[in-house]
Amino acid sequence: MGGIIAASVLFLMNFIFNKLLFKSPRFKALINKKLEILVHNGKLDFKKASDLDISDDELREAMRDYGVEKFKEVKLDVSASFRKMMY
């Protein structure tokens, strides 16, 4: 019985969250962060990385996840609530 209640509460919360996300521009702006370009054509923007509290080690770890060793191999790295790297 407890599992059904928990699942129902989660379903209801998800439903309300999605309704707010699609109906309210203010809520959508709050949840969806602006994309920031951290690396462009192999050059790291230290100021933006610092503003986003992303360390050099974290960025290098993300690069290794994509099989990239050096910043000069990165054409574009976009950081937000998700990370997307193109090389």
SVG drawing of the C-alpha trace seen along z (x, -y; Angstrom):
<svg xmlns="http://www.w3.org/2000/svg" viewBox="-2 -36 48 38">
<polyline fill="none" stroke="black" stroke-width="0.4" points="0.0,0.0 2.8,-2.4 4.4,-1.8 1.2,-2.8 0.9,-6.0 4.6,-6.9 4.2,-6.2 1.0,-8.3 2.7,-11.2 5.7,-11.1 3.3,-11.0 1.3,-13.9 4.5,-16.0 5.8,-15.3 2.5,-16.3 2.4,-19.6 6.1,-20.3 5.6,-19.7 2.4,-21.9 4.3,-24.7 7.3,-24.3 5.1,-24.7 2.7,-27.3 4.9,-29.7 7.8,-31.5 9.2,-32.7 9.4,-29.1 10.8,-27.9 13.5,-30.5 14.3,-29.6 14.7,-25.9 16.4,-26.1 19.8,-27.7 21.4,-29.7 24.0,-27.9 27.5,-29.1 30.4,-28.4 33.4,-27.4 35.8,-26.2 35.7,-27.6 38.2,-26.5 40.5,-25.1 40.5,-28.2 39.2,-28.0 37.2,-30.9 38.6,-31.0 36.2,-33.7 33.1,-31.8 34.4,-28.6 35.2,-30.4 31.8,-32.1 30.2,-28.6 32.5,-27.1 33.8,-24.6 37.4,-23.6 40.1,-22.8 40.1,-19.2 36.3,-18.9 36.6,-20.2 39.5,-17.9 37.5,-14.9 34.6,-15.8 37.0,-16.0 38.4,-12.5 34.8,-11.2 34.6,-12.2 38.1,-10.9 39.7,-14.3 43.1,-15.0 43.8,-18.6 41.8,-21.8 43.0,-22.5 41.1,-19.4 37.8,-20.9 35.8,-23.0 33.0,-23.9 32.1,-23.0 28.7,-24.2 27.9,-24.0 24.5,-24.2 22.3,-21.8 23.6,-19.3 27.0,-19.2 27.6,-18.9 31.1,-18.8 32.0,-18.8 35.4,-18.0"/>
</svg>
